[in-house]
Amino acid sequence: MPELSDVPAGTGAQAARTNAAGRLLAVLDAFGPDQRSLSLSEIARRAGLSLSTAHRLVCELANWGALERGPTGRYSIGLRLLELAALSPRGLGLREAAFPCLDDLHHRTRGNVHLGVRDGVQVVYVETIRACATHPTDGRMGDRWPMHVTGTGLVLLAFGEHELQERVLRGPLERFTPLTVTDPAQLRRELAQIRRSGFAVARGRITLPDLVVAVPVYDQFGGVAAAISVVVETERARPQVLANMLTVASSAITRRLAPEPGRRLAAAARRRRGSGPVAAAVAGHVSAPG
């Protein structure tokens, strides 16, 4: 995961100069995967606020339950925000529907499994199950990554709107390893291949020893709601086999998201018309070649 700067985040600092709501959001925006516990002075600095203003806002958020104060006086995100997150159709509800399928994938592949959704031009992991390996790949729930470097991101980008694709392709395309694709023309060709095949395969984009395979997850109306992926060591990867397993899991998640039989059949018909050969093979109960 890219390191967050020690200086105030740009979005948070900018919001802090606008209005009361912006200042509250700047306080919350001070926290991140690598900043899970902050002192009052750290919150003020990262949010771009005076210490007195930060103190007042932190107290309001703590009284409401958005922040919690630990025994050492440091603050962390509170459970009240978890309650609100549970109301999001792309949050805990999606995780609950997907988790049994993700857990099965994890046990069968012995790899890292991710469930990602798009937020702007980034992919956010709303669920991860990490393998107990000697060199486990990075990735935790809540992590954000540029779409062009992850399997889930590539899938969501490939099946996203044309305007989104052009925005990402205009860059900048950040490089994490020598294998990260940063050439817009090459990335455009990859996205076209993903749309044709129905799945993404990428090697060494974030960590060199690893390969990721990802597929889209469709909602009950046939739209792409999320993406799931499996990350394994390149030396033991069998991309087609993993793609088949992921596609079966994706179909199971869609069924759990759409409990009404009529909606499930309609969604399946739309996917068969628009998906690649792997999805079509699974929909037709025919095993794709391994």
C-alpha positions as CSV (number, residue, x, y, z in Angstrom):
1,M,0.0,0.0,0.0
2,P,1.4,3.4,-0.9
3,E,2.7,5.3,2.2
4,L,0.6,8.3,3.2
5,S,2.5,11.5,3.6
6,D,3.3,13.0,7.0
7,V,1.9,16.3,5.8
8,P,-1.9,16.8,5.8
9,A,-3.7,15.0,3.0
10,G,-4.6,17.2,0.2
11,T,-8.3,16.4,0.2
12,G,-8.6,16.8,3.9
13,A,-6.6,20.1,4.1
14,Q,-8.6,21.6,1.2
15,A,-11.9,20.6,2.8
16,A,-10.8,22.1,6.1
17,R,-10.7,25.5,4.6
18,T,-14.3,25.5,3.4
19,N,-17.0,24.9,6.0
20,A,-17.9,23.1,9.2
21,A,-18.8,19.9,7.4
22,G,-15.5,20.0,5.5
23,R,-13.6,20.4,8.8
24,L,-15.3,17.4,10.4
25,L,-14.5,15.3,7.3
26,A,-10.9,16.5,7.4
27,V,-10.6,15.1,10.9
28,L,-11.9,11.7,9.8
29,D,-9.7,11.9,6.7
30,A,-6.7,12.2,8.9
31,F,-6.9,8.4,9.7
32,G,-5.8,5.8,7.3
33,P,-4.4,2.2,7.0
34,D,-1.1,3.3,8.4
35,Q,-2.6,6.0,10.8
36,R,-5.1,3.9,12.8
37,S,-4.3,5.7,16.1
38,L,-3.5,9.4,16.3
39,S,-2.9,12.0,19.0
40,L,-4.8,15.2,19.0
41,S,-1.8,17.1,17.7
42,E,-1.3,14.6,14.9
43,I,-5.0,14.9,13.9
44,A,-4.7,18.7,13.8
45,R,-1.6,18.6,11.7
46,R,-2.8,16.0,9.2
47,A,-6.2,17.8,8.9
48,G,-4.7,21.2,8.5
49,L,-6.5,22.6,11.5
50,S,-5.5,24.6,14.5
51,L,-5.2,22.6,17.7
52,S,-8.2,24.3,19.3
53,T,-10.4,23.7,16.3
54,A,-9.3,20.0,16.1
55,H,-9.9,19.6,19.9
56,R,-13.5,20.9,19.6
57,L,-14.3,18.7,16.5
58,V,-12.6,15.6,18.0
59,C,-14.7,16.0,21.1
60,E,-17.9,16.3,19.1
61,L,-17.0,13.2,17.0
62,A,-16.1,11.2,20.1
63,N,-19.3,12.1,21.9
64,W,-21.2,11.0,18.8
65,G,-19.2,7.7,18.5
66,A,-17.3,8.4,15.3
67,L,-14.1,8.5,17.2
68,E,-12.9,6.6,20.3
69,R,-10.3,7.8,22.8
70,G,-8.0,5.1,24.1
71,P,-6.3,4.8,27.6
72,T,-3.2,6.6,26.3
73,G,-5.2,9.5,25.0
74,R,-4.9,8.6,21.3
75,Y,-7.9,8.5,19.1
76,S,-9.1,5.8,16.6
77,I,-12.2,5.4,14.4
78,G,-15.3,4.5,16.4
79,L,-17.9,1.8,16.1
80,R,-20.6,4.2,15.1
81,L,-19.1,4.6,11.7
82,L,-19.1,0.8,11.4
83,E,-22.8,0.9,12.0
84,L,-23.3,3.4,9.2
85,A,-21.0,1.4,6.9
86,A,-23.3,-1.6,7.3
87,L,-26.0,0.4,5.6
88,S,-24.0,0.7,2.4
89,P,-25.0,-1.8,-0.4
90,R,-21.3,-1.9,-1.4
91,G,-20.1,-2.4,2.2
92,L,-21.0,-5.0,4.8
93,G,-24.0,-6.3,2.8
94,L,-21.8,-7.2,-0.1
95,R,-19.2,-8.7,2.2
96,E,-21.8,-10.9,3.9
97,A,-23.1,-12.2,0.6
98,A,-19.6,-12.8,-0.7
99,F,-17.7,-14.1,2.3
100,P,-18.7,-17.8,2.1
101,C,-17.6,-17.9,-1.5
102,L,-14.4,-16.0,-0.7
103,D,-13.6,-18.3,2.2
104,D,-14.1,-21.4,-0.1
105,L,-11.8,-19.8,-2.7
106,H,-9.1,-19.1,-0.1
107,H,-9.1,-22.7,1.2
108,R,-9.1,-24.2,-2.3
109,T,-6.4,-22.0,-3.8
110,R,-4.3,-21.2,-0.7
111,G,-3.9,-17.7,-2.0
112,N,-4.9,-14.2,-1.0
113,V,-8.5,-13.4,-1.9
114,H,-9.8,-9.9,-2.4
115,L,-13.3,-8.4,-2.9
116,G,-12.9,-4.9,-4.4
117,V,-15.3,-2.1,-5.4
118,R,-14.5,1.1,-7.3
119,D,-14.4,4.5,-5.6
120,G,-13.5,7.2,-8.1
121,V,-10.3,6.1,-9.9
122,Q,-9.3,3.7,-7.2
123,V,-10.3,0.2,-6.1
124,V,-11.1,-0.3,-2.4
125,Y,-10.8,-3.7,-0.8
126,V,-14.0,-4.3,1.2
127,E,-12.9,-7.8,2.2
128,T,-9.6,-9.7,2.1
129,I,-8.5,-13.1,3.3
130,R,-4.8,-13.4,3.5
131,A,-2.8,-16.6,3.0
132,C,-0.4,-17.7,5.7
133,A,2.7,-17.8,3.4
134,T,6.3,-17.1,3.9
135,H,6.0,-13.9,1.9
136,P,2.3,-12.9,2.0
137,T,1.4,-10.2,-0.4
138,D,0.1,-6.9,0.9
139,G,-3.6,-6.1,1.0
140,R,-5.9,-5.4,3.9
141,M,-9.6,-4.5,4.1
142,G,-10.0,-0.8,3.5
143,D,-6.8,-0.5,1.4
144,R,-7.0,1.7,-1.7
145,W,-5.0,1.0,-4.9
146,P,-4.8,2.6,-8.3
147,M,-7.0,0.6,-10.7
148,H,-4.3,-0.2,-13.2
149,V,-2.1,-2.2,-10.7
150,T,-4.6,-4.7,-9.2
151,G,-6.6,-7.5,-10.7
152,T,-9.8,-6.3,-9.2
153,G,-9.0,-2.8,-10.4
154,L,-8.3,-3.9,-14.0
155,V,-11.6,-5.8,-14.1
156,L,-13.6,-2.8,-12.8
157,L,-11.8,-0.5,-15.2
158,A,-12.3,-2.8,-18.2
159,F,-16.0,-3.1,-17.6
160,G,-16.4,0.6,-16.5
161,E,-17.6,3.6,-18.4
162,H,-15.6,4.9,-21.3
163,E,-15.1,8.2,-19.5
164,L,-13.6,6.4,-16.5
165,Q,-11.2,4.5,-18.7
166,E,-10.1,7.6,-20.5
167,R,-9.6,9.4,-17.2
168,V,-7.3,6.7,-15.9
169,L,-5.5,6.3,-19.2
170,R,-4.6,10.0,-19.2
171,G,-2.6,9.2,-16.0
172,P,-0.4,9.5,-14.3
173,L,0.0,5.8,-14.1
174,E,2.1,5.0,-11.0
175,R,4.8,2.3,-11.2
176,F,5.2,-0.1,-8.3
177,T,7.5,-2.7,-10.0
178,P,9.3,-3.1,-13.3
179,L,6.3,-5.1,-14.5
180,T,3.7,-2.4,-13.7
181,V,2.0,-1.3,-16.9
182,T,2.3,2.4,-17.2
183,D,2.0,2.8,-21.0
184,P,-1.6,3.9,-21.9
185,A,-1.6,2.1,-25.2
186,Q,-0.6,-1.2,-23.6
187,L,-3.1,-0.8,-20.8
188,R,-5.8,-0.1,-23.4
189,R,-5.0,-3.4,-25.1
190,E,-5.1,-5.2,-21.8
191,L,-8.5,-3.8,-21.0
192,A,-9.9,-4.9,-24.4
193,Q,-8.5,-8.4,-23.7
194,I,-10.2,-8.5,-20.3
195,R,-13.5,-7.7,-21.9
196,R,-13.1,-10.4,-24.5
197,S,-12.0,-13.1,-22.0
198,G,-14.1,-12.1,-19.0
199,F,-11.2,-12.2,-16.6
200,A,-7.9,-10.4,-15.9
201,V,-4.5,-11.9,-15.4
202,A,-1.6,-9.8,-14.2
203,R,1.9,-10.7,-12.9
204,G,4.1,-8.8,-10.6
205,R,2.3,-5.5,-10.8
206,I,2.7,-4.8,-7.1
207,T,4.8,-7.6,-5.8
208,L,7.1,-9.4,-8.3
209,P,6.7,-13.0,-7.2
210,D,2.9,-13.0,-7.5
211,L,0.2,-13.4,-10.1
212,V,-3.4,-12.3,-9.8
213,V,-6.5,-13.5,-11.6
214,A,-9.7,-11.5,-11.2
215,V,-13.3,-11.6,-12.5
216,P,-16.3,-9.2,-12.2
217,V,-19.2,-9.8,-9.8
218,Y,-22.6,-8.9,-11.3
219,D,-25.5,-7.5,-9.4
220,Q,-29.1,-8.7,-9.8
221,F,-29.6,-6.4,-12.7
222,G,-26.6,-7.5,-14.7
223,G,-24.3,-4.6,-13.9
224,V,-20.8,-5.0,-12.5
225,A,-21.1,-4.4,-8.7
226,A,-17.6,-5.5,-7.7
227,A,-14.7,-7.8,-8.6
228,I,-13.0,-10.7,-6.8
229,S,-9.4,-11.9,-7.2
230,V,-7.0,-14.6,-6.1
231,V,-3.3,-13.8,-5.7
232,V,-0.8,-16.7,-5.7
233,E,2.9,-17.3,-6.4
234,T,3.6,-17.1,-10.1
235,E,5.4,-20.4,-10.0
236,R,2.3,-22.4,-8.9
237,A,-0.3,-20.3,-10.8
238,R,-2.7,-21.9,-13.3
239,P,-4.6,-18.8,-14.5
240,Q,-7.3,-20.6,-16.5
241,V,-8.1,-22.9,-13.5
242,L,-8.2,-19.9,-11.2
243,A,-10.4,-18.0,-13.7
244,N,-12.9,-20.9,-13.7
245,M,-13.0,-21.1,-9.9
246,L,-13.4,-17.4,-9.6
247,T,-16.2,-17.3,-12.2
248,V,-18.1,-20.0,-10.3
249,A,-17.7,-18.0,-7.1
250,S,-18.8,-14.8,-8.8
251,S,-22.0,-16.5,-10.0
252,A,-22.7,-17.8,-6.5
253,I,-22.2,-14.3,-5.0
254,T,-24.6,-12.9,-7.6
255,R,-27.2,-15.5,-6.6
256,R,-26.8,-14.4,-3.0
257,L,-27.2,-10.8,-3.9
258,A,-30.4,-11.5,-5.9
259,P,-32.7,-13.8,-3.9
260,E,-35.6,-13.6,-6.4
261,P,-35.4,-16.4,-9.0
262,G,-36.8,-14.2,-11.8
263,R,-34.1,-11.6,-11.3
264,R,-31.4,-14.2,-11.2
265,L,-32.4,-15.6,-14.5
266,A,-32.6,-12.2,-16.1
267,A,-29.1,-11.3,-14.8
268,A,-27.7,-14.6,-16.0
269,A,-29.1,-14.0,-19.5
270,R,-27.5,-10.5,-19.6
271,R,-24.2,-11.9,-18.5
272,R,-24.2,-14.6,-21.2
273,R,-24.8,-12.0,-23.9
274,G,-22.0,-9.7,-22.7
275,S,-19.3,-11.8,-21.0
276,G,-16.3,-13.7,-22.2
277,P,-15.9,-17.4,-22.7
278,V,-15.2,-18.3,-19.1
279,A,-18.5,-16.9,-17.9
280,A,-20.4,-18.4,-20.8
281,A,-18.9,-21.8,-20.1
282,V,-19.9,-21.7,-16.5
283,A,-23.4,-20.4,-17.4
284,G,-23.8,-23.3,-19.8
285,H,-22.4,-25.8,-17.3
286,V,-19.5,-26.6,-19.6
287,S,-16.0,-26.6,-18.1
288,A,-13.7,-24.2,-19.8
289,P,-10.3,-25.6,-20.8
290,G,-7.7,-25.7,-17.9
